[in-house]
Structure formats: C-alpha cells, structure tokens
Amino acid sequence: MLRCFEDDDIQHVDNRVDPILDAETVETELLLSDLESLEKRVPAAAKRATGGDKEAKITASVLGQSLDLLREGKPARLTQPKDEEEARIFRQAQLLTAKPVLYVCNVEEESAASGNAHSARVFEKASAEGAEAVVVSAAIEAELVGMDMEERLEFLKEIGLEETGLARVIRAGYDLLDLITFFTVGPKEARAWTVHKGAKAPEAAGEIHTDMERGFIRAETIAFDDYVALGGENAAKEAGKLRQEGKDYVVQDGDVLHFKFNV
C-alpha cells in the first residue's frame, strides 16, 4: 500500500509524499533479500552440478539468470525459463521479486472514486511493469467497518462509489493471479469457490472434494447473469438456461454449478 494523499497532520517517515519513491524503497529491500539468497544458492547448485546432478545444473542455469538480473537492480520476475522444467524450479525458488505486484493507492476521501495526481503516477508505473494498481481510501474503509450492508450501500452511493475499496483490491488480485470464482447453491447455503482461469469442470469439482473430481459425471451449469436475472435455479431451468456440461467444459467466471458424480 502506498500513501497517495497530502495531510500535514499525518507525518511521513521521509517528510515527503512520493509513492513512486516509496515503492522503489520496498522493491530495493525485496531485491536485496533475493540477492542475498541466490548468492548462496546458485554457487551451491553449480558445485553439485559438476558432480553430475542434473537438477542442480538446471537450478544453476535458471537461478543464475535471476541472480544476474538482481545484480543489475532488476526483479527476478524478468527471468525467462526456457522450458517447463526450468519454470518449475524457478517457481519453487519462491523469490520475492518474482511474485506478481499489486499497488494499492491510499488516497484522501475526495479522490476515492477517480484517484489523484499521486495515484496516476502509480498507475503509470504499474502499466509499464505489467503490474496492477487500485485506488482505495483507508479512511472510508474504516467508516464502513461499523455499518451494516444497507448502511454501506447508502453511504457508498452518497460519495459516488459503486463498491468498497476492499472489493476492488480482491478483484484486482484475482485478475493478477488469473483466478475466477464459481458458485454452488443449495437449500441451506450458497458458497463461492476459487479456481484458475482455464480450469475444466472436473478440476472445479475437485476444489470442493477430491472424490467429486475422480467420480465426475457432468456439471449442471447456469451463467451468473442468467441466475440473477431469472431469480434462481428453478426459473433458469424453466427458461432453458441450465446446461449439461461434460469433462471438457471450461468453467467461466461466475458460473453456478451443480456437480453430478459417482461415489
């Protein structure tokens, strides 16, 4: 989270408001941590590789590329594994600067809807890096905590917002991580589940229980917009909006799914 507001009553540790410099400070700390780690791991892997260790050789190659980037002051996420094996080892390294980045711009209440000059600079930085950025007002979020749902909606409407900052952060995080949501709805509860984009129906069933993935038969599927517009499962079924999907069906964001499976 980056400070993107001016307020003389709230002191900044460096006596200035500059979200870009703040971001660079954090990035430098993460980079130095990765650098310290790889300066030990890469030589050790290279040494094992001379003894014929094939995985060590791959490790030395791909993480050596990351180490070179870090020494140049660049994040490890710019590493380009040449095949799936290198990609696997790179992921397993869990480098801090290899992780996706989401910049959360904390603005004053008046700028919560459209941001300000400070947040605009952050969005430019995020766009150049392939990162994500969102605008929130921590002051507004603090006020929302003590309200019930009806009060929140009315308050947001009054200040020109359609959703909370938290909702924006969650959606941006899902986009950044290539995740989607599907729903299961029963007589007692409705639940949301998370899968990666491109997941097929059996994999989605496996998020609920592994037995459902192994015994998958089909998925009764209703698109979210149809479910909401028609008022539920029965109405959607009567309108012909309930589909029977098989093992190759790619789950769409918001799908309402009911799985049929063998025990």
C-alpha positions in Angstrom: 0.0 0.0 0.0 1.3 3.4 -1.0 0.5 6.8 0.5 -1.1 8.9 -2.2 -2.5 11.8 -0.1 -1.3 15.1 1.4 -2.1 15.7 5.1 0.1 17.9 7.3 -1.4 16.1 10.4 0.0 12.7 9.3 3.8 12.6 9.2 5.6 10.7 6.5 8.8 8.9 7.7 10.8 10.8 5.0 8.9 14.1 5.3 7.6 13.9 1.8 4.7 12.3 -0.2 6.1 10.4 -3.1 4.5 7.0 -3.8 7.0 6.1 -6.5 10.0 6.5 -4.2 8.1 4.6 -1.5 7.5 1.7 -4.0 11.2 1.8 -5.0 12.3 1.6 -1.4 10.2 -1.6 -0.8 11.4 -3.1 -4.1 15.0 -2.5 -3.2 14.6 -4.3 0.1 13.0 -7.2 -1.6 15.6 -7.3 -4.3 18.4 -7.3 -1.7 16.8 -10.2 0.1 16.6 -12.2 -3.1 20.1 -11.3 -3.9 21.4 -12.5 -0.6 19.6 -15.8 -1.0 20.8 -16.5 -4.6 24.4 -15.6 -3.9 24.4 -18.6 -1.7 22.1 -21.0 -3.6 23.5 -20.5 -7.1 27.2 -21.4 -6.3 26.0 -24.4 -4.3 23.9 -25.6 -7.2 26.7 -25.1 -9.6 29.0 -27.1 -7.4 26.5 -30.0 -7.2 26.1 -29.8 -11.0 29.8 -30.6 -11.5 29.2 -33.9 -9.8 26.5 -34.9 -12.4 23.4 -33.7 -10.5 21.0 -32.9 -13.4 18.5 -30.9 -11.4 21.3 -28.9 -9.8 22.5 -28.0 -13.3 19.1 -26.7 -14.3 18.8 -24.8 -11.0 22.2 -23.2 -11.5 21.2 -22.1 -15.0 17.8 -20.6 -14.4 18.5 -19.1 -11.0 21.9 -17.9 -12.3 19.9 -15.8 -14.8 17.8 -14.4 -11.9 21.0 -13.6 -10.0 22.4 -11.7 -12.9 19.1 -9.6 -13.1 19.2 -8.9 -9.4 22.8 -7.7 -9.6 21.7 -5.3 -12.3 18.9 -4.0 -10.0 16.1 -5.7 -11.9 13.4 -8.0 -10.3 13.6 -11.8 -10.7 10.2 -11.8 -12.4 12.1 -10.8 -15.6 13.7 -14.3 -15.7 12.8 -16.3 -18.8 12.9 -20.0 -18.2 13.5 -21.9 -21.4 11.3 -24.9 -20.7 8.8 -26.3 -18.2 11.4 -27.9 -16.0 13.2 -24.5 -15.6 9.9 -22.9 -14.9 9.1 -25.4 -12.2 12.4 -24.8 -10.4 12.0 -21.1 -10.8 8.6 -21.2 -9.2 9.9 -23.4 -6.4 12.6 -20.9 -5.6 9.8 -18.6 -4.2 11.8 -15.4 -4.9 10.1 -12.3 -3.5 10.8 -10.2 -6.6 9.3 -13.0 -8.8 5.8 -12.5 -7.3 3.1 -10.5 -9.0 2.7 -6.9 -7.8 -0.4 -5.1 -6.8 -0.1 -1.4 -5.9 -2.8 -0.2 -3.6 -3.0 3.6 -3.7 -4.4 5.1 -0.4 -6.0 8.4 -1.3 -8.0 11.1 0.5 -11.7 10.6 0.7 -12.4 13.1 -2.0 -10.3 11.1 -4.5 -11.7 7.7 -3.7 -13.7 7.4 -6.9 -11.2 8.5 -9.5 -7.8 8.9 -7.8 -5.5 11.9 -7.8 -2.2 13.0 -9.3 -0.2 10.8 -7.0 -2.2 7.6 -7.8 -2.0 8.4 -11.5 1.8 8.2 -11.3 1.5 4.8 -9.6 -0.9 3.5 -12.3 1.7 4.6 -15.0 4.4 2.6 -13.1 2.1 -0.4 -12.8 1.2 -0.4 -16.5 4.9 -0.2 -17.5 5.7 -3.2 -15.3 2.7 -5.4 -16.1 1.5 -5.0 -12.5 -1.9 -4.0 -11.2 -3.0 -0.9 -9.3 -6.2 0.1 -7.5 -7.4 3.2 -5.6 -8.8 3.0 -2.1 -9.4 5.4 0.8 -8.4 3.8 4.1 -10.5 6.5 5.9 -13.6 5.4 4.0 -12.9 1.7 4.6 -12.6 2.4 8.3 -16.0 4.1 8.4 -17.6 1.2 6.5 -16.5 -1.4 9.1 -19.1 -0.4 11.6 -22.0 -0.3 9.2 -24.5 -3.0 8.1 -25.0 -3.8 4.4 -27.8 -1.4 3.9 -25.9 1.5 5.5 -22.8 0.7 3.5 -24.7 0.8 0.2 -26.3 4.1 1.0 -23.0 5.6 2.2 -21.2 4.5 -0.9 -23.9 5.9 -3.1 -23.7 9.3 -1.4 -20.0 9.6 -2.0 -20.2 8.4 -5.6 -18.8 4.9 -5.2 -20.3 1.6 -6.5 -18.3 -0.7 -4.3 -15.8 -0.8 -1.4 -12.1 -0.4 -1.8 -11.7 -4.0 -0.4 -13.8 -5.3 -3.3 -11.5 -3.5 -5.8 -8.4 -5.0 -4.2 -9.9 -8.5 -4.2 -10.9 -8.3 -7.9 -7.5 -6.8 -8.9 -5.8 -9.7 -7.0 -7.9 -12.3 -8.8 -7.1 -10.7 -12.2 -3.4 -10.6 -11.3 -3.3 -14.2 -10.3 -5.6 -15.4 -13.1 -8.3 -16.7 -10.8 -12.0 -16.9 -11.2 -15.0 -17.7 -9.0 -17.7 -20.2 -9.4 -20.7 -20.8 -7.1 -22.6 -23.7 -5.6 -26.1 -23.0 -4.3 -28.1 -25.3 -2.1 -31.2 -25.1 0.2 -29.0 -24.2 3.2 -26.2 -22.1 1.8 -24.6 -20.5 -1.2 -20.8 -20.7 -1.5 -18.1 -19.2 -3.7 -15.1 -21.3 -4.8 -11.9 -20.2 -6.5 -10.1 -21.9 -9.5 -7.6 -20.6 -12.0 -8.7 -19.3 -15.4 -9.0 -22.2 -17.9 -9.9 -24.8 -15.3 -12.2 -27.5 -16.6 -15.3 -28.7 -14.7 -13.7 -31.8 -13.0 -11.0 -29.6 -11.6 -13.6 -27.2 -10.2 -15.4 -30.1 -8.6 -12.1 -31.1 -7.0 -11.9 -27.8 -5.2 -15.0 -29.0 -3.3 -13.8 -32.5 -2.7 -11.3 -34.8 -4.5 -13.9 -37.6 -4.7 -16.0 -35.3 -6.8 -13.2 -34.8 -9.3 -12.4 -38.5 -9.5 -16.1 -39.5 -10.0 -17.1 -36.6 -12.1 -20.0 -37.2 -14.5 -21.3 -33.8 -15.5 -21.9 -30.3 -14.3 -25.3 -28.6 -14.4 -24.4 -25.1 -15.3 -26.1 -21.7 -15.1 -24.4 -18.5 -16.1 -24.3 -15.9 -13.2 -26.2 -13.2 -15.1 -29.0 -15.7 -16.0 -29.2 -17.0 -12.5 -29.6 -13.4 -11.1 -31.8 -12.1 -13.8 -34.2 -15.0 -13.7 -34.3 -15.3 -9.9 -32.7 -18.7 -9.2 -32.2 -22.2 -10.4 -35.8 -23.3 -11.0 -36.6 -20.2 -13.1 -33.4 -20.6 -15.0 -34.2 -24.3 -15.7 -37.7 -23.4 -16.9 -36.2 -20.7 -19.2 -33.8 -23.3 -20.7 -30.7 -21.6 -19.3 -29.5 -24.6 -17.4 -26.9 -26.5 -19.4 -25.4 -30.0 -19.0 -21.6 -29.7 -19.4 -19.1 -32.5 -19.5 -15.4 -33.1 -18.6 -14.1 -30.7 -21.2 -16.1 -27.7 -20.2 -14.0 -24.7 -19.2 -15.5 -23.0 -16.2 -16.5 -19.4 -16.7 -16.3 -16.7 -14.0 -19.5 -16.6 -12.0 -20.8 -19.9 -13.2 -23.4 -21.5 -10.8 -22.5 -25.2 -10.8 -24.2 -28.4 -9.5 -21.9 -31.5 -9.9 -23.1 -35.0 -10.6 -20.5 -37.6 -9.7 -20.1 -41.3 -8.8 -19.1 -42.0 -5.2 
